[in-house]
Amino acid sequence: MSDSGDTLLVIDDDITFNAVLVRALERRGYTARGVTDAQEVVAVARSLRPRRIVLDLNIAGVSGLTLIPPLLEIEPACRIVVLTGYASIATAVDAIKLGAVQYLAKPVEVDAILAAFDAADGADEGEVEATVSSEPMSVDRLEWEHIQRILRENDGNISATARALKMHRRTLQRKLGKKPVRS
């Protein structure tokens, strides 16, 4: 294994995307490890102590944003780039506030991810930028964003989130089990 400065952790529930990204990073000389289950992330991060993390915004219904604080607690100097197929200004702002250094919309090239890390490595605090679409969100997309925000406020607790949204727990689970609506 190479120096932890070259180690990247890829957290994405899309098994194919995860494997392809890990292979592409390894071809570029990095030690990379993929994790597809949100429940395994903290344990893997503790053993690997990655300096760079690629984090999907939605990991099988779990908000990737909830993983940023524990990841930074494990390795405070790590750089986190959040990826999402459903970019929005609200989640970009939340990701940056939580400590991510960049927010990129999928599809994204490996070189763009590495460039985001390189730009973050050279940036001073407060100089990171979020890349998001300027298109307005649909009502369905706004609902998805609101659910994700309330879920994060309730530390991922489905029952508490359902109560806060005045929604039946099973209805919320069905909504979370679906892919987010595109803007």
DRENPA-3360 file (N, C-alpha, C; in nm, 2 decimals, always signed):
BEGIN
1 = MSDSGDTL = +0.08/-0.12/+0.00/+0.00/+0.00/+0.00/+0.09/+0.12/+0.00 ~ +0.05/+0.22/-0.08/+0.13/+0.34/-0.08/+0.09/+0.43/+0.03 ~ +0.17/+0.54/+0.04/+0.15/+0.65/+0.14/+0.00/+0.69/+0.15 ~ -0.05/+0.72/+0.27/-0.19/+0.75/+0.28/-0.23/+0.88/+0.20 ~ -0.13/+0.96/+0.17/-0.16/+1.08/+0.09/-0.21/+1.04/-0.05 ~ -0.17/+0.92/-0.09/-0.22/+0.87/-0.23/-0.34/+0.78/-0.22 ~ -0.39/+0.76/-0.10/-0.50/+0.67/-0.08/-0.64/+0.74/-0.10 ~ -0.72/+0.68/-0.18/-0.85/+0.74/-0.21/-0.96/+0.64/-0.17;
9 = LVIDDDIT = -1.06/+0.68/-0.10/-1.18/+0.60/-0.07/-1.29/+0.64/-0.16 ~ -1.35/+0.55/-0.23/-1.46/+0.58/-0.32/-1.59/+0.52/-0.25 ~ -1.68/+0.60/-0.22/-1.81/+0.56/-0.15/-1.92/+0.59/-0.25 ~ -1.97/+0.48/-0.30/-2.08/+0.50/-0.40/-2.16/+0.36/-0.41 ~ -2.29/+0.36/-0.40/-2.36/+0.23/-0.39/-2.38/+0.17/-0.53 ~ -2.35/+0.24/-0.64/-2.35/+0.19/-0.77/-2.23/+0.10/-0.79 ~ -2.24/-0.03/-0.78/-2.13/-0.12/-0.78/-2.04/-0.10/-0.90 ~ -2.10/-0.09/-1.02/-2.03/-0.08/-1.14/-1.95/+0.05/-1.15;
17 = FNAVLVRA = -2.02/+0.16/-1.12/-1.95/+0.29/-1.12/-1.83/+0.29/-1.02 ~ -1.86/+0.24/-0.90/-1.76/+0.23/-0.79/-1.63/+0.15/-0.84 ~ -1.66/+0.04/-0.90/-1.54/-0.05/-0.95/-1.47/+0.02/-1.06 ~ -1.54/+0.08/-1.15/-1.47/+0.15/-1.27/-1.39/+0.27/-1.22 ~ -1.44/+0.34/-1.12/-1.37/+0.46/-1.07/-1.25/+0.41/-0.99 ~ -1.26/+0.31/-0.91/-1.14/+0.25/-0.84/-1.04/+0.21/-0.93 ~ -1.07/+0.14/-1.04/-0.97/+0.09/-1.14/-0.91/+0.21/-1.21 ~ -0.99/+0.31/-1.24/-0.93/+0.43/-1.31/-0.83/+0.50/-1.22;
25 = LERRGYTA = -0.86/+0.51/-1.09/-0.77/+0.58/-1.00/-0.64/+0.49/-0.98 ~ -0.66/+0.36/-0.97/-0.54/+0.28/-0.96/-0.45/+0.29/-1.08 ~ -0.51/+0.30/-1.20/-0.43/+0.31/-1.32/-0.35/+0.45/-1.32 ~ -0.40/+0.54/-1.25/-0.33/+0.67/-1.23/-0.23/+0.67/-1.12 ~ -0.21/+0.56/-1.06/-0.11/+0.55/-0.95/-0.15/+0.56/-0.81 ~ -0.28/+0.57/-0.79/-0.34/+0.58/-0.65/-0.37/+0.45/-0.59 ~ -0.37/+0.44/-0.46/-0.42/+0.32/-0.40/-0.57/+0.36/-0.37 ~ -0.66/+0.28/-0.42/-0.80/+0.32/-0.41/-0.88/+0.20/-0.35;
33 = RGVTDAQE = -0.98/+0.23/-0.28/-1.07/+0.12/-0.22/-1.21/+0.17/-0.24 ~ -1.30/+0.08/-0.28/-1.44/+0.12/-0.30/-1.52/+0.06/-0.19 ~ -1.62/+0.13/-0.14/-1.72/+0.09/-0.05/-1.86/+0.12/-0.11 ~ -1.95/+0.02/-0.10/-2.08/+0.04/-0.16/-2.19/+0.04/-0.06 ~ -2.16/+0.01/+0.07/-2.26/+0.01/+0.18/-2.23/+0.11/+0.28 ~ -2.32/+0.20/+0.30/-2.31/+0.31/+0.40/-2.27/+0.26/+0.54 ~ -2.32/+0.14/+0.57/-2.29/+0.09/+0.71/-2.14/+0.05/+0.73 ~ -2.07/+0.03/+0.62/-1.93/-0.01/+0.62/-1.83/+0.11/+0.62;
41 = VVAVARSL = -1.88/+0.22/+0.58/-1.79/+0.34/+0.55/-1.70/+0.37/+0.67 ~ -1.76/+0.39/+0.79/-1.68/+0.43/+0.91/-1.57/+0.33/+0.94 ~ -1.60/+0.20/+0.94/-1.50/+0.10/+0.97/-1.39/+0.10/+0.87 ~ -1.42/+0.11/+0.74/-1.32/+0.11/+0.63/-1.24/+0.23/+0.65 ~ -1.30/+0.35/+0.67/-1.22/+0.47/+0.68/-1.13/+0.47/+0.80 ~ -1.17/+0.40/+0.91/-1.08/+0.39/+1.03/-0.96/+0.31/+0.99 ~ -0.98/+0.20/+0.92/-0.86/+0.11/+0.89/-0.77/+0.17/+0.78 ~ -0.84/+0.24/+0.68/-0.76/+0.30/+0.57/-0.70/+0.43/+0.59;
49 = RPRRIVLD = -0.77/+0.52/+0.67/-0.74/+0.66/+0.70/-0.70/+0.73/+0.57 ~ -0.80/+0.74/+0.48/-0.78/+0.80/+0.35/-0.76/+0.95/+0.36 ~ -0.68/+1.01/+0.27/-0.66/+1.15/+0.27/-0.75/+1.22/+0.17 ~ -0.81/+1.13/+0.08/-0.90/+1.18/-0.03/-1.02/+1.09/-0.03 ~ -1.14/+1.14/-0.04/-1.26/+1.06/-0.04/-1.35/+1.11/-0.15 ~ -1.40/+1.02/-0.23/-1.51/+1.05/-0.33/-1.64/+1.00/-0.27 ~ -1.73/+1.08/-0.24/-1.85/+1.05/-0.17/-1.98/+1.08/-0.25 ~ -2.06/+0.97/-0.28/-2.19/+0.99/-0.35/-2.29/+1.05/-0.25;
57 = LNIAGVSG = -2.37/+1.14/-0.30/-2.47/+1.21/-0.22/-2.58/+1.12/-0.17 ~ -2.61/+1.01/-0.25/-2.72/+0.92/-0.21/-2.66/+0.78/-0.21 ~ -2.66/+0.71/-0.10/-2.60/+0.58/-0.09/-2.72/+0.49/-0.04 ~ -2.79/+0.43/-0.14/-2.90/+0.34/-0.11/-3.00/+0.40/-0.01 ~ -3.04/+0.53/-0.03/-3.13/+0.59/+0.05/-3.07/+0.67/+0.17 ~ -2.94/+0.65/+0.20/-2.88/+0.72/+0.31/-2.81/+0.84/+0.25 ~ -2.83/+0.95/+0.31/-2.76/+1.08/+0.26/-2.61/+1.07/+0.29 ~ -2.53/+1.09/+0.18/-2.39/+1.09/+0.20/-2.34/+1.21/+0.29;
65 = LTLIPPLL = -2.43/+1.31/+0.30/-2.39/+1.42/+0.38/-2.38/+1.38/+0.53 ~ -2.45/+1.28/+0.57/-2.45/+1.24/+0.71/-2.31/+1.17/+0.74 ~ -2.24/+1.13/+0.63/-2.11/+1.06/+0.65/-1.99/+1.16/+0.66 ~ -2.01/+1.28/+0.62/-1.90/+1.38/+0.62/-1.85/+1.40/+0.76 ~ -1.93/+1.44/+0.86/-1.87/+1.46/+0.99/-1.79/+1.35/+1.05 ~ -1.85/+1.22/+1.05/-1.76/+1.11/+1.10/-1.64/+1.08/+1.02 ~ -1.64/+1.11/+0.89/-1.52/+1.09/+0.81/-1.41/+1.19/+0.85 ~ -1.45/+1.31/+0.87/-1.36/+1.42/+0.90/-1.31/+1.40/+1.05;
73 = EIEPACRI = -1.39/+1.34/+1.13/-1.35/+1.31/+1.27/-1.24/+1.20/+1.26 ~ -1.25/+1.10/+1.18/-1.15/+1.00/+1.16/-1.02/+1.05/+1.11 ~ -1.03/+1.13/+1.00/-0.91/+1.19/+0.94/-0.94/+1.34/+0.91 ~ -0.91/+1.43/+1.00/-0.94/+1.57/+0.99/-0.88/+1.63/+0.86 ~ -0.77/+1.58/+0.82/-0.70/+1.64/+0.70/-0.75/+1.59/+0.57 ~ -0.85/+1.50/+0.57/-0.89/+1.44/+0.44/-0.97/+1.54/+0.36 ~ -0.97/+1.52/+0.23/-1.04/+1.61/+0.14/-1.16/+1.52/+0.08 ~ -1.28/+1.58/+0.09/-1.39/+1.50/+0.04/-1.46/+1.58/-0.08;
81 = VVLTGYAS = -1.47/+1.50/-0.19/-1.54/+1.55/-0.30/-1.67/+1.48/-0.31 ~ -1.78/+1.55/-0.31/-1.92/+1.49/-0.32/-1.96/+1.48/-0.46 ~ -2.01/+1.37/-0.50/-2.06/+1.35/-0.64/-2.21/+1.32/-0.63 ~ -2.29/+1.37/-0.73/-2.43/+1.35/-0.73/-2.48/+1.35/-0.87 ~ -2.58/+1.27/-0.90/-2.65/+1.27/-1.02/-2.76/+1.37/-1.02 ~ -2.79/+1.43/-0.91/-2.90/+1.53/-0.89/-2.85/+1.65/-0.81 ~ -2.77/+1.73/-0.88/-2.71/+1.85/-0.82/-2.81/+1.95/-0.79 ~ -2.80/+2.02/-0.67/-2.88/+2.13/-0.64/-2.80/+2.23/-0.56;
89 = IATAVDAI = -2.83/+2.35/-0.56/-2.76/+2.45/-0.48/-2.77/+2.42/-0.33 ~ -2.89/+2.38/-0.28/-2.91/+2.35/-0.14/-2.82/+2.24/-0.09 ~ -2.81/+2.13/-0.16/-2.72/+2.02/-0.12/-2.57/+2.06/-0.13 ~ -2.54/+2.14/-0.24/-2.40/+2.18/-0.25/-2.36/+2.27/-0.13 ~ -2.44/+2.36/-0.09/-2.41/+2.45/+0.02/-2.40/+2.36/+0.15 ~ -2.49/+2.27/+0.17/-2.48/+2.18/+0.28/-2.35/+2.10/+0.29 ~ -2.32/+2.05/+0.17/-2.19/+1.96/+0.16/-2.07/+2.05/+0.20 ~ -2.06/+2.17/+0.14/-1.95/+2.25/+0.17/-1.95/+2.30/+0.32;
97 = KLGAVQYL = -2.06/+2.33/+0.37/-2.07/+2.37/+0.51/-2.02/+2.26/+0.61 ~ -2.05/+2.13/+0.57/-2.02/+2.02/+0.65/-1.87/+1.98/+0.63 ~ -1.80/+2.04/+0.53/-1.66/+2.01/+0.52/-1.61/+1.95/+0.39 ~ -1.70/+1.93/+0.30/-1.66/+1.88/+0.16/-1.58/+1.99/+0.10 ~ -1.48/+1.96/+0.01/-1.41/+2.06/-0.06/-1.46/+2.09/-0.20 ~ -1.54/+2.00/-0.25/-1.60/+2.02/-0.38/-1.72/+1.94/-0.40 ~ -1.81/+1.98/-0.49/-1.94/+1.92/-0.52/-1.95/+1.91/-0.67 ~ -1.95/+1.79/-0.72/-1.96/+1.77/-0.87/-2.08/+1.69/-0.91;
105 = AKPVEVDA = -2.14/+1.73/-1.02/-2.25/+1.66/-1.08/-2.20/+1.55/-1.17 ~ -2.27/+1.43/-1.16/-2.24/+1.32/-1.25/-2.32/+1.34/-1.38 ~ -2.27/+1.29/-1.49/-2.15/+1.21/-1.50/-2.03/+1.30/-1.49 ~ -1.92/+1.25/-1.44/-1.80/+1.32/-1.42/-1.68/+1.24/-1.46 ~ -1.58/+1.30/-1.52/-1.46/+1.23/-1.56/-1.36/+1.22/-1.44 ~ -1.28/+1.12/-1.44/-1.19/+1.09/-1.33/-1.09/+1.21/-1.32 ~ -1.05/+1.27/-1.43/-0.96/+1.38/-1.43/-1.02/+1.50/-1.36 ~ -1.16/+1.52/-1.37/-1.23/+1.63/-1.31/-1.23/+1.61/-1.16;
113 = ILAAFDAA = -1.24/+1.48/-1.11/-1.24/+1.45/-0.97/-1.10/+1.48/-0.91 ~ -1.00/+1.44/-0.99/-0.86/+1.46/-0.94/-0.83/+1.61/-0.94 ~ -0.88/+1.68/-1.04/-0.86/+1.83/-1.05/-0.93/+1.90/-0.93 ~ -1.04/+1.84/-0.89/-1.11/+1.90/-0.77/-1.03/+1.88/-0.64 ~ -0.97/+1.77/-0.63/-0.88/+1.75/-0.51/-0.76/+1.84/-0.52 ~ -0.70/+1.85/-0.64/-0.58/+1.93/-0.66/-0.61/+2.08/-0.63 ~ -0.73/+2.12/-0.68/-0.76/+2.26/-0.66/-0.79/+2.29/-0.51 ~ -0.85/+2.19/-0.44/-0.87/+2.20/-0.30/-0.74/+2.20/-0.22;
121 = DGADEGEV = -0.64/+2.12/-0.26/-0.52/+2.11/-0.20/-0.44/+2.24/-0.20 ~ -0.47/+2.32/-0.31/-0.40/+2.45/-0.32/-0.48/+2.57/-0.27 ~ -0.61/+2.54/-0.23/-0.70/+2.65/-0.19/-0.69/+2.68/-0.04 ~ -0.71/+2.80/+0.00/-0.72/+2.84/+0.14/-0.86/+2.81/+0.18 ~ -0.88/+2.81/+0.31/-1.02/+2.79/+0.37/-1.11/+2.90/+0.31 ~ -1.23/+2.85/+0.27/-1.33/+2.94/+0.22/-1.32/+2.97/+0.07 ~ -1.22/+2.91/+0.00/-1.21/+2.93/-0.14/-1.26/+2.82/-0.22 ~ -1.32/+2.72/-0.16/-1.38/+2.60/-0.24/-1.51/+2.65/-0.31;
129 = EATVSSEP = -1.53/+2.59/-0.42/-1.65/+2.62/-0.50/-1.74/+2.50/-0.52 ~ -1.87/+2.52/-0.54/-1.96/+2.41/-0.57/-2.01/+2.43/-0.71 ~ -2.01/+2.32/-0.79/-2.05/+2.32/-0.93/-2.19/+2.27/-0.93 ~ -2.29/+2.35/-0.97/-2.43/+2.31/-0.97/-2.49/+2.37/-1.10 ~ -2.61/+2.31/-1.13/-2.68/+2.35/-1.25/-2.76/+2.48/-1.21 ~ -2.77/+2.57/-1.31/-2.85/+2.69/-1.28/-3.00/+2.67/-1.32 ~ -3.04/+2.55/-1.36/-3.17/+2.52/-1.40/-3.26/+2.52/-1.27 ~ -3.38/+2.57/-1.28/-3.47/+2.56/-1.16/-3.51/+2.41/-1.13;
137 = MSVDRLEW = -3.54/+2.38/-1.00/-3.57/+2.25/-0.97/-3.72/+2.23/-0.99 ~ -3.76/+2.10/-1.02/-3.91/+2.07/-1.03/-3.96/+2.06/-0.89 ~ -4.09/+2.05/-0.88/-4.16/+2.04/-0.75/-4.12/+1.90/-0.69 ~ -4.12/+1.80/-0.77/-4.08/+1.67/-0.72/-3.93/+1.67/-0.67 ~ -3.85/+1.74/-0.74/-3.71/+1.75/-0.69/-3.70/+1.83/-0.56 ~ -3.78/+1.94/-0.55/-3.78/+2.01/-0.43/-3.82/+1.93/-0.31 ~ -3.92/+1.84/-0.34/-3.97/+1.75/-0.23/-3.85/+1.66/-0.19 ~ -3.78/+1.61/-0.28/-3.67/+1.51/-0.25/-3.57/+1.59/-0.17;
145 = EHIQRILR = -3.53/+1.71/-0.21/-3.43/+1.79/-0.14/-3.48/+1.81/+0.01 ~ -3.60/+1.85/+0.02/-3.66/+1.88/+0.15/-3.65/+1.75/+0.24 ~ -3.69/+1.64/+0.19/-3.69/+1.51/+0.26/-3.54/+1.48/+0.31 ~ -3.45/+1.50/+0.22/-3.31/+1.47/+0.25/-3.26/+1.57/+0.36 ~ -3.30/+1.69/+0.36/-3.26/+1.79/+0.46/-3.31/+1.75/+0.59 ~ -3.44/+1.71/+0.60/-3.51/+1.67/+0.72/-3.45/+1.54/+0.77 ~ -3.42/+1.45/+0.68/-3.35/+1.32/+0.72/-3.22/+1.35/+0.79 ~ -3.14/+1.44/+0.73/-3.01/+1.48/+0.79/-3.03/+1.54/+0.92;
153 = ENDGNISA = -3.13/+1.63/+0.94/-3.15/+1.70/+1.07/-3.19/+1.60/+1.17 ~ -3.24/+1.48/+1.13/-3.28/+1.38/+1.23/-3.18/+1.26/+1.23 ~ -3.06/+1.29/+1.19/-2.95/+1.20/+1.19/-2.98/+1.07/+1.13 ~ -3.05/+1.07/+1.02/-3.09/+0.95/+0.94/-3.20/+0.87/+1.00 ~ -3.26/+0.91/+1.11/-3.37/+0.84/+1.17/-3.50/+0.85/+1.09 ~ -3.54/+0.74/+1.03/-3.66/+0.74/+0.94/-3.78/+0.77/+1.01 ~ -3.80/+0.72/+1.13/-3.93/+0.74/+1.21/-3.94/+0.89/+1.25 ~ -3.83/+0.94/+1.30/-3.83/+1.09/+1.34/-3.85/+1.18/+1.22;
161 = TARALKMH = -3.79/+1.14/+1.11/-3.81/+1.22/+0.98/-3.95/+1.21/+0.94 ~ -4.02/+1.09/+0.94/-4.16/+1.08/+0.90/-4.25/+1.16/+0.99 ~ -4.22/+1.16/+1.12/-4.30/+1.25/+1.21/-4.28/+1.39/+1.18 ~ -4.16/+1.44/+1.15/-4.13/+1.58/+1.12/-4.20/+1.62/+0.99 ~ -4.21/+1.53/+0.90/-4.27/+1.56/+0.77/-4.42/+1.53/+0.77 ~ -4.47/+1.48/+0.89/-4.62/+1.45/+0.90/-4.65/+1.35/+0.79 ~ -4.57/+1.25/+0.77/-4.59/+1.15/+0.67/-4.58/+1.01/+0.73 ~ -4.65/+0.91/+0.67/-4.64/+0.78/+0.72/-4.50/+0.72/+0.70;
169 = RRTLQRKL = -4.45/+0.65/+0.79/-4.31/+0.59/+0.78/-4.29/+0.51/+0.65 ~ -4.39/+0.43/+0.62/-4.38/+0.35/+0.50/-4.38/+0.43/+0.37 ~ -4.45/+0.54/+0.37/-4.45/+0.63/+0.25/-4.32/+0.69/+0.24 ~ -4.26/+0.73/+0.35/-4.13/+0.79/+0.35/-4.02/+0.69/+0.30 ~ -4.03/+0.57/+0.35/-3.94/+0.46/+0.30/-3.95/+0.44/+0.15 ~ -4.07/+0.44/+0.10/-4.09/+0.42/-0.04/-4.03/+0.54/-0.12 ~ -4.05/+0.66/-0.07/-3.99/+0.77/-0.14/-3.84/+0.77/-0.14 ~ -3.78/+0.72/-0.02/-3.64/+0.71/-0.01/-3.58/+0.60/-0.09;
177 = GKKPVRS = -3.66/+0.50/-0.12/-3.61/+0.38/-0.19/-3.61/+0.41/-0.34 ~ -3.68/+0.51/-0.39/-3.68/+0.55/-0.53/-3.56/+0.64/-0.56 ~ -3.52/+0.64/-0.68/-3.41/+0.73/-0.72/-3.47/+0.87/-0.72 ~ -3.39/+0.97/-0.68/-3.44/+1.11/-0.68/-3.48/+1.15/-0.82 ~ -3.58/+1.24/-0.82/-3.63/+1.29/-0.94/-3.52/+1.40/-0.99 ~ -3.50/+1.39/-1.12/-3.40/+1.49/-1.17/-3.47/+1.63/-1.17 ~ -3.39/+1.73/-1.17/-3.44/+1.87/-1.17/-3.54/+1.89/-1.28;
% end
